Amino acid sequence: MARSLTGKVALVTGASSGIGWELAKQLATEGCKVGVIARRAEPLNELASQIATTGGQAFAVPTDVGQRDQVEGAFASVRARFGPIDLVIANAGVGRPTLRDPVNMGDVEDTFRINLMGVVYTVSAALPEMLARKSGHLVAVSSLAAYRGLPAESAYCASKAAVSVYMDGLRMHLRGTGVRVTTLCPGFIKTPMTATNKFHMPQLMEVDYAARKMIRAIKAGKKVYNFPWRLHMLIKLSRWLPDRAMNWVMGDYDAEAQQAVADRQK
Ligand SMILES: NC(=O)c1ccc[n+]([C@@H]2O[C@H](COP(=O)([O-])OP(=O)(O)OC[C@H]3O[C@@H](n4cnc5c(N)ncnc54)[C@H](OP(=O)(O)O)[C@@H]3O)[C@@H](O)[C@H]2O)c1
């Protein structure tokens, strides 16, 4: 049965744009008080004031989720403002290609620090209080990319596979404690992260539609939510395809990846 979110305290990481921004807005509409976290203060404050103008409550705490002390500090600030945190959505992430020669090591290290350790720091900061209260809900935004390594996306796919497996273990470890765990694995969503992709993105979703589906899955207490289901099936089936077929599907992705990294370094 779907649980109501009215009156709950939620914390969303990566709320300064894209999915996190939309999740925070929709949670506020559902009646949550929302702590919003990301590195950039300006868009976070803009989000908080947009939520306030519609009668909701949001509190912005600029934070780098790859820095454990900052994450702990952000949780303390949101608790001081709104009280115990009921729902945490570890959504912050970066999508950077992985080059092969030379490997863009800084991007690879950032990818694991933000996408994986950012989730670990976020759920760890929430856990002691949730365990003490015997209630709470930990959610991570992984990806359908967790199910298949892709050329020039090695680090991103590996970081998301690690998030999904981490959350699987955590869910089982927390059985019987009253703390629930949900892993969200979306396909392609229109956000700043995908805006510069030149390749075809099958079943590309609007961000408000995707956030609605995510919130429905959270309210239903799903363990793992993969969507859209057709793309999920295709990606699972693609694990049986030979590498050369995947390379053909991905096209000239190596050149695109090099261009994307060069553009970001400008
Ligand atoms: N868009 C898709 O198709 C898609 C599909 C599957 C999964 N996902 C996942 O969904 C999540 C959100 O992605 P999005 O598409 O909404 O991308 P986005 O628009 O680029 O948003 C990424 C968010 O993460 C924040 N962030 C990045 N590094 C951070 C750090 N070190 N500390 C705190 N916040 C940080 C960014 O804020 P600041 O820059 O202000 O820090 C921003 O708010 C990511 O985990 C992504 O991997 C996206």
PDBQT file of the ligand as one rigid body, heavy atoms in Angstrom, charges set to zero:
ROOT
HETATM    1  N1  LIG A 301      19.517  12.128 -16.697  1.00  0.00    +0.000 N 
HETATM    2  C1  LIG A 301      19.527  10.817 -16.909  1.00  0.00    +0.000 C 
HETATM    3  O1  LIG A 301      19.242  10.326 -18.027  1.00  0.00    +0.000 OA
HETATM    4  C2  LIG A 301      19.870   9.871 -15.787  1.00  0.00    +0.000 A 
HETATM    5  C3  LIG A 301      19.612   8.508 -15.979  1.00  0.00    +0.000 A 
HETATM    6  C4  LIG A 301      19.906   7.614 -14.962  1.00  0.00    +0.000 A 
HETATM    7  C5  LIG A 301      20.439   8.064 -13.768  1.00  0.00    +0.000 A 
HETATM    8  N2  LIG A 301      20.697   9.393 -13.614  1.00  0.00    +0.000 N 
HETATM    9  C6  LIG A 301      21.261   9.825 -12.335  1.00  0.00    +0.000 C 
HETATM   10  O2  LIG A 301      20.410  10.776 -11.755  1.00  0.00    +0.000 OA
HETATM   11  C7  LIG A 301      21.155  11.636 -10.895  1.00  0.00    +0.000 C 
HETATM   12  C8  LIG A 301      20.821  13.081 -11.219  1.00  0.00    +0.000 C 
HETATM   13  O3  LIG A 301      21.234  13.349 -12.548  1.00  0.00    +0.000 OA
HETATM   14  P1  LIG A 301      20.601  14.498 -13.462  1.00  0.00    +0.000 P 
HETATM   15  O4  LIG A 301      20.322  13.882 -14.785  1.00  0.00    +0.000 OA
HETATM   16  O5  LIG A 301      19.560  15.223 -12.746  1.00  0.00    +0.000 OA
HETATM   17  O6  LIG A 301      21.905  15.405 -13.686  1.00  0.00    +0.000 OA
HETATM   18  P2  LIG A 301      22.175  16.965 -13.434  1.00  0.00    +0.000 P 
HETATM   19  O7  LIG A 301      21.046  17.783 -13.914  1.00  0.00    +0.000 OA
HETATM   20  O8  LIG A 301      23.537  17.189 -13.996  1.00  0.00    +0.000 OA
HETATM   21  O9  LIG A 301      22.205  17.070 -11.841  1.00  0.00    +0.000 OA
HETATM   22  C9  LIG A 301      23.228  16.523 -11.091  1.00  0.00    +0.000 C 
HETATM   23  C10 LIG A 301      23.093  17.063  -9.684  1.00  0.00    +0.000 C 
HETATM   24  O10 LIG A 301      24.125  16.481  -8.869  1.00  0.00    +0.000 OA
HETATM   25  C11 LIG A 301      24.767  17.548  -8.176  1.00  0.00    +0.000 C 
HETATM   26  N3  LIG A 301      26.145  17.213  -7.871  1.00  0.00    +0.000 N 
HETATM   27  C12 LIG A 301      27.137  16.851  -8.724  1.00  0.00    +0.000 A 
HETATM   28  N4  LIG A 301      28.281  16.680  -8.041  1.00  0.00    +0.000 NA
HETATM   29  C13 LIG A 301      28.000  16.932  -6.744  1.00  0.00    +0.000 A 
HETATM   30  C14 LIG A 301      28.763  16.946  -5.549  1.00  0.00    +0.000 A 
HETATM   31  N5  LIG A 301      30.073  16.642  -5.541  1.00  0.00    +0.000 N 
HETATM   32  N6  LIG A 301      28.151  17.258  -4.387  1.00  0.00    +0.000 NA
HETATM   33  C15 LIG A 301      26.834  17.582  -4.357  1.00  0.00    +0.000 A 
HETATM   34  N7  LIG A 301      26.067  17.589  -5.450  1.00  0.00    +0.000 NA
HETATM   35  C16 LIG A 301      26.642  17.280  -6.624  1.00  0.00    +0.000 A 
HETATM   36  C17 LIG A 301      24.665  18.740  -9.114  1.00  0.00    +0.000 C 
HETATM   37  O11 LIG A 301      24.751  19.954  -8.383  1.00  0.00    +0.000 OA
HETATM   38  P3  LIG A 301      26.042  20.893  -8.228  1.00  0.00    +0.000 P 
HETATM   39  O12 LIG A 301      26.722  20.917  -9.555  1.00  0.00    +0.000 OA
HETATM   40  O13 LIG A 301      25.429  22.202  -7.813  1.00  0.00    +0.000 OA
HETATM   41  O14 LIG A 301      26.844  20.282  -7.134  1.00  0.00    +0.000 OA
HETATM   42  C18 LIG A 301      23.252  18.568  -9.632  1.00  0.00    +0.000 C 
HETATM   43  O15 LIG A 301      22.330  19.102  -8.714  1.00  0.00    +0.000 OA
HETATM   44  C19 LIG A 301      22.613  11.278 -11.108  1.00  0.00    +0.000 C 
HETATM   45  O16 LIG A 301      23.045  10.411 -10.078  1.00  0.00    +0.000 OA
HETATM   46  C20 LIG A 301      22.591  10.540 -12.434  1.00  0.00    +0.000 C 
HETATM   47  O17 LIG A 301      23.669   9.654 -12.560  1.00  0.00    +0.000 OA
HETATM   48  C21 LIG A 301      20.433  10.309 -14.587  1.00  0.00    +0.000 A 
ENDROOT
TORSDOF 0
